[in-house]
Amino acid sequence: MINLLIMGKPGAGKGTQATRLLEHYRLSHISTGDIYREEMAKDSDIGKLAKKYISAGNLVPDGVTNDIVKEVLSKQDYPNGFMLDGYPRTEAQAIALDQMLADLGISLTAVINVDVRDEVLLTRMAGRRVCSHCGATYHVTFHPPKKDCVCDLCGHALIQREDDLEESVLNRLRIYNEKTRPLLDYYRTKGLLFVVDGELPKDEVFRVITEKLGD
């Protein structure tokens, strides 16, 4: 059983590596981002609250996020282990997670940080476009659609998410560097942190991670 926490600045390619690792190790995915998007789509009270913060590039309050993660972890529905994605983002959340895991008799195997420079991330994210229907992702420079602003897969319009606008990206990076970056030292002192160069080709990043974790 492998229990992972994957970290990285917004746009670092964390999602791509998470998808491959989930399939490779058959892990259960605990993504606060996915949970909040589902709640926003349902227009629930939690979804409305989350949208207010996320649209501005800010973090959802710790108490709300902690309660959601605790509920998911307590079900213990992860036969091969789990991957935490998007949580914790602050040291206070990390401390809360430690308590949750201790109460459940669970431990983390490793904390993976996909590291990319801020200037590279700004270029990546400002050019990102997402299909309004199926969610497929494109980039105006690195992975453009065959027809401008139209999804190759389903033919629906491509949009730029509010949190990919330059002002929002810069704010998200500022918040990450102020609040989330200290987590690297937190997990480094626990001997759990593994940093991988996220500017390497995607396949190479995946190879380095799996080599570290063991195939």
ROMITOR-603492 format. One record per residue (C-alpha): residue number from 1; y, x, z; residue in one letter. Coordinates in nm, 2 decimals. Last residue first. Layout:
# residues N
+--------+--------+--------+--------+------+
: lummar :     c2 :     c1 :     c3 : gupa :
+--------+--------+--------+--------+------+
:    NUM :      Y :      X :      Z :    A :
...
+--------+--------+--------+--------+------+
This chain:
# residues 215
+--------+--------+--------+--------+------+
: lummar :     c2 :     c1 :     c3 : gupa :
+--------+--------+--------+--------+------+
:    215 :   0.00 :   0.77 :  -0.95 :    D :
:    214 :   0.16 :   0.96 :  -0.66 :    G :
:    213 :   0.50 :   0.88 :  -0.51 :    L :
:    212 :   0.67 :   1.20 :  -0.62 :    K :
:    211 :   0.50 :   1.20 :  -0.96 :    E :
:    210 :   0.58 :   0.83 :  -0.99 :    T :
:    209 :   0.95 :   0.90 :  -0.94 :    I :
:    208 :   0.97 :   1.20 :  -1.18 :    V :
:    207 :   0.78 :   1.01 :  -1.45 :    R :
:    206 :   1.01 :   0.71 :  -1.42 :    F :
:    205 :   1.33 :   0.93 :  -1.45 :    V :
:    204 :   1.17 :   1.10 :  -1.75 :    E :
:    203 :   1.10 :   0.77 :  -1.92 :    D :
:    202 :   1.46 :   0.65 :  -1.87 :    K :
:    201 :   1.61 :   0.97 :  -2.01 :    P :
:    200 :   1.79 :   1.18 :  -1.74 :    L :
:    199 :   2.13 :   1.06 :  -1.61 :    E :
:    198 :   1.95 :   0.89 :  -1.32 :    G :
:    197 :   1.88 :   1.22 :  -1.15 :    D :
:    196 :   1.63 :   1.13 :  -0.88 :    V :
:    195 :   1.70 :   1.15 :  -0.50 :    V :
:    194 :   1.41 :   1.09 :  -0.25 :    F :
:    193 :   1.50 :   0.98 :   0.10 :    L :
:    192 :   1.24 :   0.90 :   0.36 :    L :
:    191 :   1.27 :   1.20 :   0.60 :    G :
:    190 :   1.44 :   0.99 :   0.86 :    K :
:    189 :   1.75 :   1.21 :   0.85 :    T :
:    188 :   1.76 :   1.15 :   0.48 :    R :
:    187 :   1.74 :   0.78 :   0.54 :    Y :
:    186 :   2.07 :   0.77 :   0.73 :    Y :
:    185 :   2.22 :   1.04 :   0.51 :    D :
:    184 :   2.16 :   0.82 :   0.20 :    L :
:    183 :   2.28 :   0.52 :   0.39 :    L :
:    182 :   2.63 :   0.67 :   0.40 :    P :
:    181 :   2.65 :   0.60 :   0.03 :    R :
:    180 :   2.64 :   0.23 :   0.09 :    T :
:    179 :   2.97 :   0.16 :   0.26 :    K :
:    178 :   3.25 :   0.37 :   0.12 :    E :
:    177 :   3.09 :   0.50 :  -0.20 :    N :
:    176 :   2.94 :   0.16 :  -0.27 :    Y :
:    175 :   3.26 :  -0.03 :  -0.20 :    I :
:    174 :   3.46 :   0.20 :  -0.43 :    R :
:    173 :   3.19 :   0.17 :  -0.70 :    L :
:    172 :   3.21 :  -0.21 :  -0.67 :    R :
:    171 :   3.59 :  -0.21 :  -0.69 :    N :
:    170 :   3.58 :   0.01 :  -1.00 :    L :
:    169 :   3.32 :  -0.22 :  -1.16 :    V :
:    168 :   3.53 :  -0.53 :  -1.08 :    S :
:    167 :   3.84 :  -0.38 :  -1.24 :    E :
:    166 :   3.64 :  -0.27 :  -1.54 :    E :
:    165 :   3.48 :  -0.61 :  -1.60 :    L :
:    164 :   3.10 :  -0.59 :  -1.54 :    D :
:    163 :   3.12 :  -0.81 :  -1.22 :    D :
:    162 :   3.27 :  -1.10 :  -1.43 :    E :
:    161 :   2.97 :  -1.08 :  -1.67 :    R :
:    160 :   3.05 :  -1.00 :  -2.03 :    Q :
:    159 :   2.90 :  -1.26 :  -2.25 :    I :
:    158 :   2.66 :  -1.28 :  -2.55 :    L :
:    157 :   2.62 :  -1.60 :  -2.74 :    A :
:    156 :   2.28 :  -1.75 :  -2.82 :    H :
:    155 :   2.06 :  -1.65 :  -3.10 :    G :
:    154 :   1.74 :  -1.63 :  -2.90 :    C :
:    153 :   1.61 :  -1.28 :  -2.92 :    L :
:    152 :   1.88 :  -1.08 :  -3.11 :    D :
:    151 :   2.15 :  -1.23 :  -2.89 :    C :
:    150 :   2.49 :  -1.28 :  -3.06 :    V :
:    149 :   2.81 :  -1.10 :  -2.98 :    C :
:    148 :   2.81 :  -0.90 :  -3.31 :    D :
:    147 :   2.49 :  -0.95 :  -3.51 :    K :
:    146 :   2.22 :  -0.68 :  -3.47 :    K :
:    145 :   2.29 :  -0.66 :  -3.10 :    P :
:    144 :   2.44 :  -0.33 :  -2.97 :    P :
:    143 :   2.23 :  -0.09 :  -2.75 :    H :
:    142 :   2.43 :   0.23 :  -2.67 :    F :
:    141 :   2.78 :   0.13 :  -2.79 :    T :
:    140 :   2.84 :  -0.24 :  -2.73 :    V :
:    139 :   2.56 :  -0.25 :  -2.47 :    H :
:    138 :   2.29 :  -0.52 :  -2.46 :    Y :
:    137 :   2.10 :  -0.72 :  -2.19 :    T :
:    136 :   1.87 :  -1.02 :  -2.24 :    A :
:    135 :   1.95 :  -1.30 :  -1.99 :    G :
:    134 :   1.79 :  -1.58 :  -2.19 :    C :
:    133 :   2.08 :  -1.82 :  -2.24 :    H :
:    132 :   2.42 :  -1.65 :  -2.18 :    S :
:    131 :   2.28 :  -1.33 :  -2.32 :    C :
:    130 :   2.43 :  -1.03 :  -2.14 :    V :
:    129 :   2.68 :  -0.77 :  -2.25 :    R :
:    128 :   2.74 :  -0.42 :  -2.11 :    R :
:    127 :   3.02 :  -0.21 :  -2.24 :    G :
:    126 :   3.22 :  -0.19 :  -1.91 :    A :
:    125 :   2.89 :  -0.11 :  -1.73 :    M :
:    124 :   2.78 :   0.20 :  -1.91 :    R :
:    123 :   3.12 :   0.36 :  -1.95 :    T :
:    122 :   3.20 :   0.30 :  -1.58 :    L :
:    121 :   2.86 :   0.43 :  -1.48 :    L :
:    120 :   2.92 :   0.77 :  -1.65 :    V :
:    119 :   3.25 :   0.81 :  -1.48 :    E :
:    118 :   3.09 :   0.73 :  -1.14 :    D :
:    117 :   2.82 :   1.00 :  -1.17 :    R :
:    116 :   2.45 :   0.88 :  -1.16 :    V :
:    115 :   2.19 :   0.90 :  -0.88 :    D :
:    114 :   1.88 :   0.68 :  -0.87 :    V :
:    113 :   1.81 :   0.68 :  -0.49 :    N :
:    112 :   1.45 :   0.62 :  -0.39 :    I :
:    111 :   1.37 :   0.54 :  -0.02 :    V :
:    110 :   1.00 :   0.61 :   0.06 :    A :
:    109 :   0.69 :   0.46 :   0.23 :    T :
:    108 :   0.88 :   0.22 :   0.45 :    L :
:    107 :   0.70 :   0.09 :   0.76 :    S :
:    106 :   0.56 :  -0.25 :   0.87 :    I :
:    105 :   0.45 :  -0.37 :   1.21 :    G :
:    104 :   0.64 :  -0.70 :   1.17 :    L :
:    103 :   0.88 :  -0.64 :   1.46 :    D :
:    102 :   0.93 :  -0.28 :   1.35 :    A :
:    101 :   1.01 :  -0.40 :   1.00 :    L :
:    100 :   1.27 :  -0.65 :   1.12 :    M :
:     99 :   1.42 :  -0.39 :   1.35 :    Q :
:     98 :   1.45 :  -0.13 :   1.08 :    D :
:     97 :   1.60 :  -0.39 :   0.85 :    L :
:     96 :   1.88 :  -0.47 :   1.10 :    A :
:     95 :   1.96 :  -0.10 :   1.13 :    I :
:     94 :   1.97 :  -0.07 :   0.75 :    A :
:     93 :   2.20 :  -0.38 :   0.74 :    Q :
:     92 :   2.44 :  -0.22 :   0.98 :    A :
:     91 :   2.42 :   0.10 :   0.77 :    E :
:     90 :   2.53 :  -0.09 :   0.47 :    T :
:     89 :   2.37 :  -0.19 :   0.14 :    R :
:     88 :   2.03 :  -0.28 :   0.26 :    P :
:     87 :   1.93 :  -0.44 :   0.04 :    Y :
:     86 :   1.98 :  -0.45 :  -0.34 :    G :
:     85 :   1.62 :  -0.40 :  -0.42 :    D :
:     84 :   1.34 :  -0.39 :  -0.16 :    L :
:     83 :   1.01 :  -0.31 :  -0.32 :    M :
:     82 :   0.69 :  -0.45 :  -0.17 :    F :
:     81 :   0.33 :  -0.36 :  -0.09 :    G :
:     80 :   0.00 :  -0.42 :  -0.26 :    N :
:     79 :  -0.08 :  -0.75 :  -0.09 :    P :
:     78 :   0.28 :  -0.86 :  -0.07 :    Y :
:     77 :   0.31 :  -1.21 :   0.09 :    D :
:     76 :   0.41 :  -1.10 :   0.44 :    Q :
:     75 :   0.59 :  -1.43 :   0.49 :    K :
:     74 :   0.81 :  -1.26 :   0.75 :    S :
:     73 :   0.95 :  -1.03 :   0.48 :    L :
:     72 :   1.11 :  -1.33 :   0.29 :    V :
:     71 :   1.26 :  -1.49 :   0.60 :    E :
:     70 :   1.40 :  -1.15 :   0.72 :    K :
:     69 :   1.55 :  -1.08 :   0.38 :    V :
:     68 :   1.74 :  -1.42 :   0.38 :    I :
:     67 :   1.86 :  -1.38 :   0.74 :    D :
:     66 :   1.99 :  -1.02 :   0.68 :    N :
:     65 :   2.18 :  -1.14 :   0.37 :    T :
:     64 :   2.37 :  -1.41 :   0.55 :    V :
:     63 :   2.44 :  -1.20 :   0.85 :    G :
:     62 :   2.56 :  -0.90 :   0.65 :    D :
:     61 :   2.83 :  -1.08 :   0.46 :    P :
:     60 :   2.80 :  -1.09 :   0.08 :    V :
:     59 :   2.94 :  -0.76 :  -0.06 :    L :
:     58 :   3.24 :  -0.75 :  -0.29 :    N :
:     57 :   3.28 :  -0.72 :  -0.67 :    G :
:     56 :   3.52 :  -1.02 :  -0.68 :    A :
:     55 :   3.26 :  -1.23 :  -0.85 :    S :
:     54 :   3.00 :  -1.12 :  -0.59 :    I :
:     53 :   3.21 :  -1.25 :  -0.29 :    Y :
:     52 :   3.29 :  -1.60 :  -0.41 :    K :
:     51 :   2.96 :  -1.63 :  -0.58 :    K :
:     50 :   2.77 :  -1.56 :  -0.26 :    A :
:     49 :   2.94 :  -1.85 :  -0.08 :    L :
:     48 :   2.87 :  -2.09 :  -0.36 :    K :
:     47 :   2.51 :  -1.98 :  -0.38 :    G :
:     46 :   2.46 :  -2.01 :  -0.01 :    I :
:     45 :   2.60 :  -2.37 :  -0.02 :    D :
:     44 :   2.38 :  -2.44 :  -0.32 :    S :
:     43 :   2.50 :  -2.44 :  -0.68 :    D :
:     42 :   2.14 :  -2.43 :  -0.80 :    K :
:     41 :   2.24 :  -2.15 :  -1.04 :    A :
:     40 :   2.43 :  -1.98 :  -0.75 :    M :
:     39 :   2.11 :  -2.00 :  -0.54 :    E :
:     38 :   1.90 :  -1.84 :  -0.81 :    E :
:     37 :   2.16 :  -1.57 :  -0.86 :    R :
:     36 :   2.17 :  -1.50 :  -0.48 :    Y :
:     35 :   1.79 :  -1.46 :  -0.47 :    I :
:     34 :   1.79 :  -1.23 :  -0.78 :    D :
:     33 :   2.06 :  -1.01 :  -0.62 :    G :
:     32 :   1.88 :  -1.00 :  -0.29 :    T :
:     31 :   1.58 :  -0.86 :  -0.46 :    S :
:     30 :   1.24 :  -0.86 :  -0.28 :    I :
:     29 :   0.99 :  -0.78 :  -0.55 :    H :
:     28 :   0.62 :  -0.77 :  -0.47 :    S :
:     27 :   0.45 :  -0.46 :  -0.59 :    L :
:     26 :   0.19 :  -0.42 :  -0.86 :    R :
:     25 :   0.22 :  -0.03 :  -0.85 :    Y :
:     24 :   0.30 :   0.02 :  -1.22 :    H :
:     23 :   0.45 :  -0.33 :  -1.26 :    E :
:     22 :   0.69 :  -0.31 :  -0.97 :    L :
:     21 :   0.77 :   0.06 :  -1.07 :    L :
:     20 :   0.86 :  -0.04 :  -1.42 :    R :
:     19 :   1.09 :  -0.32 :  -1.32 :    T :
:     18 :   1.25 :  -0.11 :  -1.04 :    A :
:     17 :   1.32 :   0.17 :  -1.29 :    Q :
:     16 :   1.51 :  -0.06 :  -1.52 :    T :
:     15 :   1.69 :  -0.23 :  -1.23 :    G :
:     14 :   1.80 :   0.11 :  -1.08 :    K :
:     13 :   1.96 :   0.21 :  -1.41 :    G :
:     12 :   2.27 :   0.35 :  -1.24 :    A :
:     11 :   2.48 :   0.04 :  -1.34 :    G :
:     10 :   2.59 :  -0.04 :  -0.99 :    P :
:      9 :   2.52 :   0.27 :  -0.77 :    K :
:      8 :   2.16 :   0.34 :  -0.68 :    G :
:      7 :   1.90 :   0.24 :  -0.43 :    M :
:      6 :   1.53 :   0.16 :  -0.43 :    I :
:      5 :   1.35 :   0.08 :  -0.11 :    L :
:      4 :   0.98 :   0.11 :  -0.13 :    L :
:      3 :   0.67 :  -0.02 :   0.05 :    N :
:      2 :   0.35 :   0.13 :  -0.09 :    I :
:      1 :   0.00 :   0.00 :   0.00 :    M :
+--------+--------+--------+--------+------+
